[in-house]
Amino acid sequence: MDWLLLRGEERMQRPTGDIDVLVAPVDLGVFDGVLSTLGFARLGSSLMTTRRAYVAYVAEDDLWLRFDVVSRVAFGELLEFDTPTADAFLASKRRVGALLLPTPNDAFWHLLLHYMLDREEIPERWRDVVRDRAMSAEAEGPLASFLDALPGDSTSHRILATVRAAEWTSLHDVFEVVREAWLRSQGPTGSVRRGAHRALARLGLSQWTAFRPGLSVAVLGPDGAGKTTLAVGLRESLAIPTRYLYMGLWKEGTLERLLAHAPGLNLLLMLWRLVVRSCKLNYFRWRGCIVILDRFGYDAVLVTEEATWRQRVTAALVLRLSREPDLILVLDLPGEVAFDRKGEQDVATLDEWRAAYRAMEFGRAQLVFLDATEPIDEVLRRATDSIWQTIRRRAEQKRR
């Protein structure tokens, strides 16, 4: 199998972020099979690129691993800055331990172009690293030759000298010219990709990583169980694009008090909110995100025996109109503990709610109970592992 690690070798002891791998096109299928055997799930390809993404979660280390796999040496969010240099990179690769890496010179030029074309600047914490590598680099190799062939005077020698002098503002100006020349050299293809990127960005779709299909995860539990804390923690820690969506429907605001004088209007308002939030859920899920649902409509199961017929009808409508999530995480804890944490409701009611959650059964949605008396870091790790296992099962079902 013909491959090499483009970037990230310095993080291989405990990989974080994306690990970029270049694979010969004829070996993509083999590479896919190897990663699947190792427990990785392929989570989609971008609509307008040949990039593939693979992820795995190691629960013991609470660590996400992610590989971004490409078959061309190209840059930009949509790989609009394309080059014909992949074969040259693979032909000159070197072995360092268990890794196959580009030559130091190729690695420097690739890192530089990654920052200047993907991000339009070199992050401050990486500037000394890039400058140090520039000191031993040469204005030669496949990427340097490609730059020299572009129209204009932004040659690889000029770019290398600018980096060595740490003239970062000048480097930004140089690459403004490089970007335009690069796109012109590719004819209409580069311009179309760049235009598509800008259009998608205006629609909020610039992160078009296409993790399809997305996953909806409902977080349930009594007051004081830590639903919002867990939901926010998942949004910040998952390695897959994640959105947080508050689905609570019960509130007593000014508008609700005004509408209370007209029978049925508060019910219509609540149903309207449900429709709007369900549309958001479907949109984010369509985009391939993991959607974390706080106070999902299944909280309607907490209608007690003392509820009025209106409350029961409302709860039934909510359950009927709510889209079934892919995974339900229930934070389980005794009513006494929940009351001590938040002081809302009473112990008897909280225990009644706990029993209602334990008796839940909802179609095809997977139900996972988490011990909410454990430290939040442990609850977050168990919740993350449950999400990962759901992803793995879906990936395995798709391969069958």
N, C-alpha and C positions, 0 to 999 in steps of 0.2 A: 504494500500500500504506500502510495506516494503522498507525503504530507509534511508539514512543518508548523511549528508554533510561531506565529507572527509576533505576538507580544504577550507579556505576562509571565515570562520565565522567572522573574525575581520574586513572584508571589506564589510559586508552586508548593512551598512548604505548607502554607495555609492559604489556598487560593481565595481571593476576594475579587469582586467585580467580574468583568468579562474576560475570558481567556480566548483569544482570537487564533483560529487555526485555518491554514490554507491547505486545501485538499485538491488533488488532481480530479478533474470532472469525472473521469472513468472510475474513480475509487469512492465516490460519494456514497454509493449504496453499501459498500463494504464498511465504510466509516460509520454509517448509520447503524448497521448491525452490531458493530463493536460497542458503540455507546449504549445501545439498547441492552446488550448483554451485561454491561457494567451497571445497569440500573438507571440510566438517564432516560428522560422522556423528551421526545422531540415535540416542541411546542409551536410549530408553525413556521411559515416562511413569509417574508414581506411580500406585499402585493406587487411591488415594482422592482424587486431585487431578487438575487439568487442567494441571499443570506439565509442560513438556517440557524435556529437557536435550540440548544439542548440544556436542560437543567436537571439537577439532582439535589436532594436535601439529605444531609447526614445528621440524623437526630441526635446521635451520641455527642457530636461536637457542635450542635446547633449551627450548622454551616451550610450555606447554599453554594453549589458549584454551577457555573454556567459557561458553556462553550458557544461562541459565535463562529460558525463555520462558513467559509466562502471558498469559491473555486476560481476567483479572479483577484488580482491585486487592484483594488479600487477603493475610493474614498468618498466621503459625503454620506449623509443619512440615507440617501437612496442609491448610494454607490454611483452617483452621477459623474464622478471624476474617475473614469475608467482608464486602465493601462493594459498593454499586451505583455506584461512582464512576469506573469505567474510561472511560466515554464522556466525562465531564467532563475527565478527565486528557488524553485524546487531543484533545479539542476545543480545549484551551488550550495545547497544546505550542508550544515555540519552537525555532527553528533556531539552533544555535551551530556555525558551520563546517559540517562534514559530518554533525553529530549533531542529532537531534531530542530535546529534553529537556523535562521538565515545567517549569512556572514555578518560580522560586526558592521561593515559598511552598509550593507543592505538594511540591517536592523535600524541604523541611525536614520537613513533616509525615509524608511517606512514610518518610524516614530514621529519624525518631524512633519511629514505630510499628514499623518493621522491627526495631529493636533491642529495644524494650520488649515486643513481642509474640512475636517469633521467639526472642530470646535472654534476655528478662526483665531485661536491664540494658544500659546503654551501656558498652562497653569503655573503660577509662581513657584509652587513646590517642586515642579519638574524642570524649571529653567536651568538650574545648575547641572542637573543630570544631562539634559540635552546639550548644553554647552560643553561639558566634559567629553561627551561622546563625539562632538564635532571636532575636537582637537586632534583626534586620531582618525577621523573620517577623511575620505577623498572625494573629489568631484568626479566620480566615475561609478560605473555599475548601471544596472538597468533603469532605475528610477532617475538617477542623475542624467543619464543619456536622454531619457524621455523629456525631462525638463529642458534640456538644451535644444531639443527639437521643436519646442513650442515657439510661436512667433513672439517677437519682442526681445528685450535685453535682460530679462530676469533669468540669467543662466545659473547653473548649479554652482559655479565658482562664486558668483555674487551672493547667492543665498548662503553658502557655507561661510563666507567671510563675515556676513551680517550676524550669523549665529555665534561665531567665535568671538565677535566683538560685543556680544550681548546687547545688540541694538534692537530691542524688541519692538519698539514703535516702527522703526524702519522695516523690520521683517513683516509686520502686519501690512504695511503699504505695498511691499513687494508682492505679497500673496494676493492682494486685491487685483493686481495685474495678472498674476499667474492664473487665478480662478477664471477670469474672463477669457484669457487666451486658451486655457484648457477646454472650456466649454465650446468655444468657437472651433477648435481643432477637431471636435467630435461631430461637427455638423448639427443637424436638428436634434439628435438623440440626447445630448447633454442638456440642451436648452429645455427640451420637453420635460426631462426629469427634474430640472431645477424649478421650472414653472409649476410642476405638479407638487413639488415639496412646499413651495410658498402657498399654493392653494390649500393644501392639506393643513398647513400650519394655521391659516386663517380660520379653518373649521375646527381647530383644536385636535387635529389628527396627526400632528407632526411626529409623535412617537408611534409610528406605524409598524410595530413589531409583530403584529398579526398572530398573537397567541390564541388561535381559534381552536375549538370554541372556548369562550370564557367560562368562568366558574362563579356561581353565586353561593355565598356562605352566610347563613343566618346565625347571629349570636343571640341566644336567649338565656334568660335567667331572671330571678327575682331582683328587686331593688337591693343594691348593696353587694351584688355578686361580682361586680366589676366588668359589666358588659362593654361600656364605653372604653374603659382602660384597655381591655383586650382588643377591641375593634381597632382602636388607634394604634396599638402596638403591632398588630398584623399589617396594617397599612404601611407602617414605617419599616418593617423588617423583611417582608417577602421580596424575593428576587424577581418576581414577575410583576408587570404593571398592575397596580392595585388601586381601587377606588373605594372610598368610604361613603355609605349612603344611610342617612338617618331615616327610618321608616315609621317612626312613632306617629300615631294618628290621634291619640287622645290628648287634648289640651283644653284649657279654659282661659282663652285670651279675650281681648276686647271684642273681636269680631264674633267669637262664639257666643258671648253674652248678648250681643245685639241680635244675633240670629235666633236666639233661644225663644224669642217672642213669637216666631213663626214656625209652627210645627213642620218638621221634616227638613228645614234648611240646613241645620247643623249636620244632618246625615248626608245631605248632598255635598256639603263642603268637605266632609271627611272622605267621601268616595272620590271627589275630584282630586284631593291630595293623593289618594291611593293610586289613581290613574296616572297622575303626573310622575310620581316616584317610580311606578312600575315602568313607565316609558324610559326614565333615566336608567333603571336597572337593565332593561333590554338593550339600550344603546351601548352602555359600557360592556355588557356581556358580549354583544356583537363585535365590539372592538377587541375582544379577547382578554379583557381585564378580569382579574379576580375581584369580585364586588363583595365587600364586607357590609352586611346588612345589620344595622343596630336597631333594636326594637322592631323586629319584623312583625308582620301582621299576625303571625301565629300567637302573639301575645293575647289574641282574642280568646284563646282557650282558657284564659284565666278568669273568665266570667264565672262568678260563684253561684251557688244555689239561690242566693238572695237576689240575684239580678232580675230586673224588670223584663217584661216581654220585649220592650224596645231594645234594651241592651243585648238580649239574646238574638234578636233579628239582625242588629248591627254586626254582632260578632260573626254570625253565619254569613252575612254578605262579605265581610272582610276576608274570611277564609275562602269563600268561593271565588273572589276576584284576585286573590294573591297568587302570584306565580310560585309554584313549588320550587324551593331552592335546591341546589345540588347537594348541599351539605348543611346540616344543622348542628351547631355546637351549643350544648346546654351547660351552663355553669351551675353546678350542683353544690348546694351547701345548706346546712340546717337553718331553719327560720330564726333561731336564736342568734346565730352568728350574723346573718344578714341584718337583723334588727340592730345589733350592736354596732355594725359598720355605718348604717345610714339613718336608723331611727325612724324609718317610715313604715306605714302600715302597722301591723302588730304580729307577734310571733305566730299566733294561730293561723292568720291569713297567709303569712309567708310559708308556713308548713303546708297549707292547703295548695298553694301555688306549686310548691316543690313536688307534691304528689301528682298534680296535673301534668307537670313537665315529664315526670317519670312514666306517665301513662300514655304519652303521645305516640301516635303512629301516623305517619304521613307518606303514603304512596311509595314512590321510588327514592325519595330523599333519604340519604344516610343520616342516622342520628348518632351523635357521639356525646357522651357525658364526661365532663371535666370536673375534677375535684377543685372547687373554687376556694377551699381552705388552704391550698398549697400556695407558696410564694408566686407572685405574678410572673416571674421569669420562667418558672416551671410550667405554669398554665399556658404561657405563650408558646413554649417549646412543644408541648403536647398538642396544642391547637395547630401549630405549623405542621407537625408531623401528620396530623389527620388530613389537612389540606393536601399535603404531598401524596399521601397514600391514595386519595381520591383522584388526583391527577394521574398517578401511575396506573390505576385501574382503568381509567378512561383511555390512556395511551395503549394499554395492552388489548383492550376491547377493539380499538381501532385497527390494530395490526392483525387481528384474527379474520 
